[in-house]
Amino acid sequence: MFLRVAASIILCASITLNAFPGIFRKGDFRPATFDSYELTLADGANVNFSLAGGRAVFYCDDDREFEITLSKCKTLKTVRTYTRGGTSFDVDFASDMNEDELYYVTLNYEAFGRRIDNGNNIIYKSGDSLYFWKSPNYEYNVQSCEEMWTDEQSLMECLQPQNDIECDDPVLIGYSDQICKGASNDWEKVYDIYVFIAHEMAYDNIEAGGASGAYQDSAVDILRDGKGICEGFGNCFAALCRAQEIPAVVEFGIGMGSYEDMVGFTPSPDDYADHAWAAVYLGDRWYFVDPTYDMSRYYNDDGDVDVYEDTTLYYLLPLESFSNDHRITDADTTHCQPSAGHCGDYCTYELTRDGTIIISGYGRLDLPDEVNCFNRVVFTEDSAIDCIAYDCFVDCDLLTSIVLPDTVTRIEDYAFNTCEDLEYVYIPEGCEYIGLQAFCYCDELSYVYIPDSVVTIGEWAFDDCARLYISVPSQWQYIAADYDTQPFHIEVR
């Protein structure tokens, strides 16, 4: 039953940034592969943040004042606040730090006439010197972001409507125009959109704690409801930005919501996504934003909304600091990095730039875990696939339809689990087995015809598919008896 919960990505339990006891001993922390990186302020100004000996050095594009807070990651306790100004300055952090403890460095500054904070910068002291902490996520994330291209064609793709990102919807355009009314440029528009989501909407603890995945997380649904969970907020952010002709994408991965999770996490190619956020293209680069982690309003079981302090700690973060507590598994782009390889003992695949996967061969089809960024599947005429393997298409979020070859006789457990954009699948006559949760959490699935040849359908095979019209032989008329969420309609033949 573990996968029934784990594979239901983006149900995303409520994020809690409370501290947990440390699990590392003295000397366990390792320095990052960089000793400086660029912070970008909300209005587009850049601040170079570097470490030299026991001091932090800052170079800013313009002359402004900063309040810089040093606080312990484990307890979130503020150690000291420093006030600095000018285009260049340094801070003696080392004298206020203990060895081998992680510390947050937060910059508070003014932009657009408002006070804004930049956070998630993590340093530590060893001997007399300061180092950026080496998160195990960083190298993985560099590779995961290879699809976030900046050529004109790719950026244009990040302006188009997608499932759940209805940037062309009149209701959403109206919201976007109203939110951005009075903004002087794209930097201020994106900031206003982020603040609207993070501080005026509410995180739905009821939805996050529910067992069913049949929730609606489209941008328009989230705007109308005023509350949602992480994927909905990512969709909403991307759609509102695209409505202003600003490229943005939704991203999926793992969020570390506690100190213990952050320092103890070890990335793996087999990681399941449990969180979602977004990225936006401003100036000449991509930035990461996580409105869920800056959410200040929480909707609870009793119908009340708990309100906490507004923050923008996860706004316009560079990859170096965003990686401290985020493992990126996939960017929801309609293009992909061309590649080819084996996908079963006798099958091969080819990925093209436009997001098409071409599959050829025979026998069991078993796609590698990292091959999931395509939006179209093509089987060559000479292919003779007879089995769709366990987890084969799990979490292929961009896939909207698939026609399985007539040679397929088995669809194994979890084969299409959490394909959230999948609307139609053709199951051929001759298929005999549909496995456990094979299409569970495919919440956009609208039509499936179960052929007479099917003799086994596993538990919850089509659970949490609230829009599904499913046609079944009479022996399967009670197929959904124990489902959490019933299909829209069951046609019994």
N, C-alpha and C positions, 0 to 999 in steps of 0.2 A: 504493500500500500504506500510505500514511501514515494514512489514516482508519481502517484496520483496527486500528491501535494507539490513535490519538487518540480515536476514538469509543468505545473500551472504557473508559468512565469508571470511576473508583474502583478500578482495579487499583492505582493509587497506589504508585509506587515509594517505597522506604524514605525517610522524611523525614530529611534531614541538615541540621543548623543550623550547619555549619562555615562560616567566613567565606570570602568571595571578594574579590579586589581590587576597590576602588571604581571606579566608572565615571563619577562626576560631578566636575566641576571646581568650584573655589571660586565661591560665589555662586549655584550651581544650585538649592539647596534653597529651597523656598517655605513660608511659614507656613500652618498649617491655618486653617480658617474659624472655629475656636473657640479661646478662650484658657483654658478650664477645662472639666473634666468630672468626673462622679462615678465613683469607684471603690467597688465593693461588696465587703466582706470576706466570708469564708466563712460567718460567723455572722450576716450581714445588716446589720452596721454599715456606714455610708457614710462615705467620705472624699472631700471635695472637693479636687481637685488643680488648682491654677491657677498661672500664671506671671506675675510682675510684675517687669519689669526683668531683673536678673540673678539673681533668686531664685525658688525654687519655694515656694509657700505651700500648707499642708495644714490642712483643718478636718475633725476627726473627730467622729462622734456620741458617742463615749465616750473616756475617758482610758485610753490604753494606750501601750505602748512599741513603737517601730518601729526596725528597722535598714533604712536606705535605701541601696541600692547604685547607684552611677553607673558604667556600663561602656560601652565603645565598641561600637557595633553591628558595625563592620567586622571587628574582631578578637575580640570578646567579652571583651576584657581589662578587668578591674576597675580603675577609676581611683581610687575612694575609697568607703568605707562610712561613713555618718553614723548616729549613734544619736540619736533624738529621741523625746519623749514628750509626753503631754498631749492636750488637745482641739484645740489649734491650735499650729502651729510653722512655721518657714520654714527653708529650706536655701539657702546661697549656692553654687549649682552653678557659676555662671559662672567663678569663680576657678579651678576645676579643669578647665575645658573649653577646647578649641581651637575656633576659628571654623570653621564650615561642615563639621563632622563630626557624624554622627548618634550619639546616646547613648541607651542604655536606662536607665530609672529603674525599679528593682525594690524593692517594699516587702515586707519580711519581718516577720511579726507572729505573735502567738499567738491561736489560737481552738480551742475544744474540747479544750484541753490539749495541742495540737500546734503545731509551728512550720509556718507556711504562707507561701508567697510569692505576690505578685501582680506580673505582669510585662507586657512588651510595650508599655510606655509609652515613646514616643520623642520626644526633644527635640533641639534644636540651638541653637547660639549664633551670633548675627550682630551685630557691633558689641559693645555692652555688654548686649544684651538676649537673653532666651531665648524660644524659640517651639516650639510643637508642630509636628512635621513634617507637611506636607500630603501624605498618601497619595492617589494618584489613585483608589484604590478607594472612598473614603468616600462621595462623592456617589452613585456607582453602588449602593453597598450600602444607602443610605437608601431608594432606590427599590425595591431587591430585597426589602426587609423590609416592604413595605406590606401583605403578606398576613398578617403576624404580629399578628393582632388580639387584643384583650384583653376582648372582650365575652363574656358567659357561654356563649353557644352555641359560639363558636369555641374557647374553652378546653375545653369538654366534648368537642369533636371531637378535641382533642389528648390525650385520655385513653383513646380507643378503640383496639382492636386494628387493626393494618394488616398488610399483607403484610410479613414479616420483622420485625415489631414485635409479637410475640405476648405482649402484656402480660396476657392472660387464661390463658396456659398454666400448668398446675399446677407444672411444673418451674421455670419462670421466676419464678413467684410465690414459690416456696420459696427460690430464690436471693435474691430481693429482700428477703424478710423476714429471712433470715439476715444479709445484708450490713448491713441497717439496724437490727438488733437492738441495743437500748440507746441508739439515737439519741434525743435529747430533743425534736427538732422537725424540720420539713421541711428547714431549712437544713443540719442535720447529716446527715440522710438523703441528700441530694443529694451532699454532700461525700464521704460514705462510698462511695456508688456510683461517683463519679468516681475516687476513689483505688483502688478495687477494680479498675476497668478499666485505668487508666493504670499502676498499679504492681504488680498481681498477674497480669494477663494478659500475653501476649507478642505483639509485632508479628511477623507471619509473613513473613520475607524471601523464603522459597521461593515462597509464593503470590503475593507482590507482583511477583516477577520472572518468573512463568510467562507463557507465551503464551496460555494458555486462559482464557476468562472463565467457565468452568463451575464456579465455586466456589460454596459455600453461605455466605451472609453473614447468615442470620437470627439474631436474638438468641439463640434457644435453641441453635442450632448453635455459635455463638461461645462461649457459656457452657460447653457440654459439652466443646468442644475446648480451651478455655483460650488460644486464639490466633486471630488473624485479621488483617484490614487495616482501613483507615479506615472504610469504610461499615459493616462489621460492628460496629465499636466504637460508631459513631453509633447503629445500630439497638439495640444492647445497652443503651446509656445511656438512650435514649428509653423502651425497654420496661421497664427496671428502675424508672425514675421513674414511669411510668404505673401500674405495679403498686402503687405507694404513693400513687396518686391525685394525682400531681404532674404537671401538663402539661409535655410535652416533644415536640420534633420533631427530625427529621434534616434537615440542610441539605447542599446540594451547592455546589461552586464550585471555585475554584483556590487552592491553597496555595503561598505563596512560601517555599521551604525553604532559601534562601540569601540573603545580603546582596545579591548581584548581582540575583537574581530580584526581591527586594523593591523596590529602588530603580529597577530598569529596566522593571518591568511597566507596560504601558499597557492598561487595560481596553477591551474592545470588546463590542458586542452579539453578536458571533459567537463569543465565548469558549466552548470546551468545558470542562465540569467535569472535573477530574482528582483531586478530593479530596472528602472528606465529613467532617462533624463533627456537632454537635448544638446545640440551644438549649433552655433550660429556663425556665419561668415561676415566679418566686419573688417573694413580696411583691406588688408591683404592676407588674412589668415583666419583659421577656424578657432573658436573659443568654446569652452565647455560651460554649461550652466545646469544647475540642479535645483529647480524651484521647490521640490519636495523637501530637500534638506534645509531650505530657508523658510519653510512653511510656518506661519505663525498662528493659524487657526485650525482647530481639530474638532470635527463633528463626531459626537459620541452617541452611545446607545440610548441615552435619555433624551436625545434631541437637542441638547445644549451644545454650544460651541465654546470650547476652551481657547482663550487667547493668550499668546505668549509674545515675547519681544520680537520686533521686526529685525531681521538680519539680511545681509546680502553677501554672506561669506562664501557662497558657491556661485558667484556671478563672474563671468568672463575669465575663468581660470585657465592658465596654460596647462599643458599636459603634465608638466613636472609636478605641480602642486595638486592637480585634480587626481592624479594617480595615487596619491597617498591613501585614499580610502575608496577608490573606484577601480574596478577591473572591467575594462571594456571588452565585450565579446563580439559586438556587431553594431555597425552603423547602418541605419535603415535607408540605404541609398538604392536607387533603381539600376545602378551600374555595378560592376564588380571587376576585380582584378583577373585578367585572363589567366587561366591555368589549365592543367590537364593531369590525369592520373588514373589509378585503378579504383574501382568502387565495387569490389567483389572479386572472387577468384577468376572469373571469366568476363568481367565487365570493365569498361573504361568510360571516362567522362571528359568532356571539354567544356570549360566555362568561357563565354565570350564577353566582351566589354559591355554589351547591352543587357547583361543579366540573363542570358539564355544558357541552360545546361543541356548539352547534347550527349545522350547516353547510348552506348552500343554494347553488344555482347549477348551473353545468355546465362541462364542460371539465376543465382541470388544477387539482387542489387543491394549493396550496402555502402551508402555514401559516407565518406570520412566526416567526423564531427564538425570540422571547421568549414565544410562546404555546405553553406546554407544561405548564401546571399543572392540567389537567383530568383527571377520572377516568372520564368517560363521554362518548361521541361519538354524536350523533344527526344523521342525514341527513334533511332534510325530504323529504316524499313527491314533490315536484316536482323534486328535484335530479337531475342527470344527469352526475355526476362520471365521467370516463373515464380519468383518470390521477392516481395518487398520486405527487406530485413527489419528486425527490431530497431526502433529509433531512427529509421532510415531518413525520413523527412522531418523529424521532430524540430519544432521551432523555426521552420522556414517561413518567416513572417511575410515575405513579399509574394509568395506563391498564391495566385488567385484561382487557378483551375489546373486540372491534370487529367489526361486521358491515358489510362493504364493500357499496356499492350494486351491483346487478346490471349496471350500465352500465360498471363499471371493467374496462378491458382491459390497463392497464399499472400495475405497482408498481415504481417506479424504484429505482435504487441507494440503499442506506442508508435506505430509507423508514421502517422501524420499528427501525432499529439501536439497541441498548441500551434498549429498552423493557423494563425489568427485571421489571416486575410483569405483563406481558402473558401471559395464560394461554390465550386462544383468539382466533383470527381466522378469519372466514369469507371465503374467496376465491371469487368467483362464477364459475360456468360462463360462458365467454366471455373470461375473463382470458387473455392470451397471453404476457405478459412479467413475470417476477419478477427484479428486478435484483440486482446485486452486493451481498452482505451485507445484503440487504433486511431480514432478521430476525435477523441475527447478534447474539449476546450477549443475546437474549431468554431468559434462563435459567429463567424460570418457564413458558415456552410448553409446553403439554401436548398439544394436538391441532391438526393442520392437514390439510386435505384438498386435494390439488393436483388441480384439475379437468383433464379430458382436453384441454381447449382450450389449455393452456399449452405453448408451443413453445420458450421460452427461460427458463432459470433460471441466473442469474449465479453466479459462484464464491462459495462460503461463504455462500450465501443463508440457510441455517439452521444455520450452525456455532455451536458453543458453546451449544446448546440441549439440555442433557443429559436433560431430562425429556420430550422431545418424542416423541409417537407421530405419525408422518407417513404418510399414505396417498398413494401416487404411481402414475401409470400406468407400465406396464412399461418404457417408454423411459427412465424416470428412476430405475431400480432402483439405479444406482451414483451417485446424487446426492451421497452423503457420502464418496466415496472419498478425497478429500484434506482432509477436515475435521480440525481439531485435536481436536474432541470430537464423537463420534458421537451421533446421536439415540438415545433409549431404544429405539425400534423403528421399522423401516421396513416398512410394509405395501405389497407390490407387487400391483397389480390386473391 
